[in-house]
C-alpha cells in the first residue's frame, strides 16, 4: 500500500500536541531552512549476530540540513546513522526487507515534518519538540502500511537520530565551535529541569558534558556470536588480509577491551564462549606482555531471566577467576520492555557487576524504571539522538550510574557521532568501533581524515580529533 502524504491539517494537529518552545528568545536560535536525505548500502565482510538473527548488510541514512538563525545567518550540517532495523525493529512476523521498508517510509515522513517545521530554537529544544511529531508519523506508517507489528519507539528514535545530528552539527558550525560547547545558559533557554526532573533546577547540560574531548579512549572490540575465536573455528577464511580471529585482532589493534556477544538461550554455550575468549586472550596477551584487559558481556536481551545471568557469572568465577575479574559490565541481559518484565529485577546481579540498559533506554521514564528494578548503568547511543543521549547521560551522572557508549556498527560519519559522544561524556571509559571489523569498505574515504579512529593499532581511539566545529564531521 502506498503511503499517504502527510496533510497540512495532520501536521498542524501534531504540532499543536507537541511540546512548545517557550521562554525567552535566544539570538542564537536556529530554524531548519531546508533539509534533504540520501542512502548508502554496504555488504558486511563477515556477518554479525543481533539477538539471534545474523546480519550481513547495512543501509545508512544521511541527512544534509541548512539552518538559519534569527539574524539570517545560515550554516550547513550533516548527520548519518545506520537504519539498524534488526536491532531497533526486531520482529518474528516481519522480515528484514519489510521492517527496513517501514523504517524508510517513516524517514520520508520525518523529512517532511522537518522541512515544514519553522520554529526557532536550540537543537535540544528542536529535538524535544520534533520527537512527538515523529512518533505520530510512526503511527501513520502503522496504519497506512497495515503493518503486522507496529514501528517501535526505539525504531523511531533511530530513524530520527541523523536529523537531530545534522541540526546539532549545523548549530555548532554556525557558531564556529564544537557543538559540545553549546550547552550552557548563554545558548540554552531552559535548564535541565525542563527536560528531566525538578532536582535538576538551575543546572545546565554543560555541567555534564566535557567541552574538550578525552584525547584518547580504549577501543572495545566485538567478538560476535558467530565470529571465530581461534583459527580452529574458521571454516573458510575471508582472505582479505584483515584479521579474522581474536588473537589476530589483539595483535593487529593492540586490544585491551573485548566485548563478547552471547546468545542467552544456552547457558553452557554462553559460559563456554566466555571461557574460550578468556583462554585465547590470556595466551595472546601473555605473549605481548599485557597484564590488564577488560570484557563486557552483551546478551541483547536474550536471557530468559536474571537467575540465568547470575548462575552463568558464578560458573565463570569458579572456572576462570581471572577471566571473571576482567568482566567490566553487562548489557541488557533480559527483555527490553521493562514494564512487561518487572519480575526480572537486577539488584542481585548488579552487586556482582554493573548491569546497564540499552534497548530499554528510550526515554527518561525508562531510566527511572530501570533504577527501580536494580539496573546500575545505562548505555548511551548516538542512534537514539544526540540530544536524548546527552540528557540521559546527565541524568545517569546525577544518579551515579555506570555509563558506557555503544555504537550500532556505525561507519563513517555515524562513528564520528558515536565516538564524539563517548569522548565528551564524563565517566565513559571506552569506545566501540565495530564497523572497522564488519564493514571497513564504508570507512575507506574517512581513514585519512581521522588517523587512529577508523583503523586502531595501539588499542586506543584517537579522540583528540573530535573537537569541532559542529560534531567534527569533515565531509
C-alpha positions, -999 to +999 in steps of 0.1 A: +000+000+000+013+034-009+020+059+019-004+088+021+012+122+021+013+140+054-015+165+052-011+201+064-040+195+087-025+164+102+009+182+106-007+212+123-027+189+147+005+170+156+024+203+160-002+216+184+001+185+205+039+187+207+058+205+234+061+241+225+093+261+226+086+288+251+106+312+274+130+338+262+141+341+226+178+335+222+196+354+194+215+322+185+183+301+180+181+284+146+153+270+124+155+244+097+157+262+064+160+232+042+168+195+046+174+165+023+182+128+027+201+101+009+210+065+014+241+043+012+241+005+011+270-018+020+276-055+025+295-068+055+328-086+051+315-111+077+281-114+093+272-101+128+245-116+150+219-095+168+195-111+192+196-145+174+195-130+138+225-128+115+230-096+096+252-091+066+244-056+053+238-020+064+217+009+050+229+043+060+206+072+062+224+105+055+208+139+062+220+173+049+205+204+065+207+241+063+198+261+094+191+298+097+195+320+128+171+348+137+195+373+122+196+354+089+229+337+093+230+302+077+251+271+082+251+236+068+252+204+089+254+166+082+241+136+101+243+099+094+232+067+110+227+030+101+190+022+099+196-007+123+162-023+118+173-057+131+182-041+164+156-013+166+127-032+150+131-069+158+102-090+146+091-126+143+063-117+119+081-093+095+113-100+076+143-077+072+131-061+040+097-054+055+110-037+086+135-017+066+108-006+042+086+006+071+116+024+085+123+041+052+087+051+049+090+067+083+120+087+073+100+102+044+075+115+068+102+127+093+119+146+064+086+163+055+079+172+091+114+187+095+111+207+063+077+220+074+088+229+109+098+266+111+101+273+149+134+286+161+153+270+190+184+254+203+189+219+188+180+202+221+147+222+221+140+214+184+145+177+191+124+179+222+095+194+201+100+173+170+102+138+186+065+137+194+057+146+158+080+117+146+061+093+169+028+105+154+043+099+120+052+063+131+016+057+140+006+069+105+030+044+089+015+016+110-020+024+097-011+032+061+011+001+056-011-021+078+020-034+095+018-068+112+039-053+140+039-015+148+070+006+145+086+006+180+096+039+197+132+028+196+130+024+158+115+060+155+144+073+176+169+056+153+152+070+122+152+105+137+187+105+150+206+116+118+181+145+115+189+155+151+227+151+145+226+172+113+209+201+131+233+198+161+262+198+136+249+229+118+243+248+150+279+243+161+292+252+127+272+284+127+289+294+159+323+281+148+326+259+179+322+223+189+285+215+194+296+201+228+304+237+238+268+249+232+250+236+262+253+265+287+228+292+297+243+316+272+228+295+244+201+274+261+168+289+273+160+261+296+178+244+325+177+206+328+146+206+349+126+214+318+137+181+302+143+159+333+131+163+369+129+192+393+161+181+411+180+195+381+167+230+385+194+256+379+217+231+362+225+232+325+236+204+303+271+218+301+277+206+337+275+170+324+293+174+291+331+178+286+340+209+264+372+192+253+372+155+242+393+130+261+424+128+240+422+090+235+400+062+247+404+024+247+387+005+219+361-021+228+365-048+202+335-070+194+336-108+194+303-116+178+283-148+185+293-162+150+328-148+149+358-173+151+377-170+183+407-191+172+419-205+138+402-238+145+368-221+144+373-209+108+356-230+082+367-208+053+389-177+056+377-144+042+412-139+029+411-101+025+443-095+046+424-083+077+425-102+110+399-130+113+405-145+148+406-128+182+444-133+186+449-118+152+428-088+162+445-084+196+479-082+179+467-060+150+448-034+171+466-038+205+433-046+222+427-042+259+389-042+258+368-070+244+330-072+241+315-107+240+282-112+223+262-141+239+231-159+230+212-161+263+194-193+252+220-219+262+239-213+295+266-239+287+273-223+253+274-188+268+297-199+296+320-218+273+321-188+249+334-165+276+359-192+287+371-196+251+376-159+248+395-158+281+418-186+270+426-171+237+431-136+251+452-147+280+476-166+258+479-138+233+482-110+259+509-130+278+530-131+246+525-093+243+534-087+280+500-073+287+485-080+322+454-059+323+424-061+299+386-060+302+355-078+290+319-067+286+291-092+281+262-084+258+231-107+257+209-084+235+181-091+260+180-129+253+185-142+288+152-158+300+156-144+335+181-128+358+189-162+375+204-173+342+228-144+343+238-149+380+243-186+375+265-180+345+286-154+363+291-177+392+302-206+370+327-183+352+341-171+385+346-207+396+362-220+364+382-189+354+386-165+384+410-142+364+386-140+335+357-133+358+377-104+373+381-089+339+343-085+333+337-048+335+299-047+329+269-065+314+245-051+288+207-056+287+205-093+298+167-096+297+138-082+277+137-046+267+101-040+278+108-033+314+071-027+324+062-061+310+092-078+327+091-064+362+099-097+378+134-097+363+150-072+388+187-067+387+195-059+423+215-091+430+232-092+396+242-056+399+260-064+431+283-087+410+289-063+381+272-032+367+242-041+346+232-015+320+201-009+300+205-005+263+175-014+241+152-003+270+165+033+272+141+053+250+131+080+275+136+093+310+108+071+324+126+040+312+158+051+330+138+057+362+121+023+358+155+007+353+169+022+385+139+010+404+145-025+390+181-026+402+199-017+369+230+002+379+240+017+345+230+030+311+243+025+276+241+057+256+238+056+219+241+083+192+215+064+172+188+075+197+197+111+191+225+134+203+200+154+224+185+124+241+218+107+247+233+137+264+202+143+286+201+106+296+238+109+303+232+139+325+205+120+345+227+089+349+256+110+361+234+128+387+222+094+399+257+080+400+250+052+374+277+034+354+279+048+319+291+034+286+285+044+249+276+017+224+276+020+186+254+003+161+282-009+139+285+027+128+306+035+098+318+069+085+301+100+099+279+079+122+310+066+140+321+103+145+288+110+161+291+080+184+328+084+192+323+122+198+295+114+223+317+089+242+346+113+242+326+142+257+306+123+284+324+120+317+327+085+331+326+068+297+358+048+296+360+032+262+347+034+226+331+008+203+340+008+166+325-023+151+325-010+115+362-015+112+356-052+116+324-058+097+321-031+071+355-014+065+346-006+029+323+021+043+352+037+061+377+040+033+371+076+025+373+085+062+406+068+070+430+097+060+408+124+076+407+106+110+440+088+117+437+064+146+399+065+146+388+041+119+420+020+120+432+014+155+467-001+161+476+008+197+444-002+215+431+033+217+409+055+195+424+090+188+395+111+201+416+143+202+403+150+166+367+152+177+367+188+188+346+206+163+334+227+147+299+212+149+301+174+155+336+173+139+324+156+107+348+165+079+329+159+047 
